Amino acid sequence: SPLTSRPPRAASMASAADRFNINSQLEHLQSRHVGTGHADTNRFEWAVNIHRDSYASYFGHHTTLQYFALAENESIGRVKYNMMQKMLVPCGHPPQREEEQ
């Protein structure tokens, strides 16, 4: 039946031009937005960006702050303060980098 037929395998693969277009779009996105990373972003930097973006989102949504305050039995102001402190060093101190020779 026509509903169960599949397209040929060659049609489902991306062409070289499609891959180049996707890579150029990704490079453009990464150059415009700091938090999207780049080719040299390490795991620690990526995690720091994710944590800081999350905290920024929590600040922007007051009901989420209310939920956290209720769950922690703290005031909303105290929760904001604690999150601001966590934003400074959200994942601990950066690991020591090995010197390149």
Helices and strands as residue ranges (DSSP letters): H 9-12, H 16-32, G 34-36, H 43-60, H 62-72, H 76-88
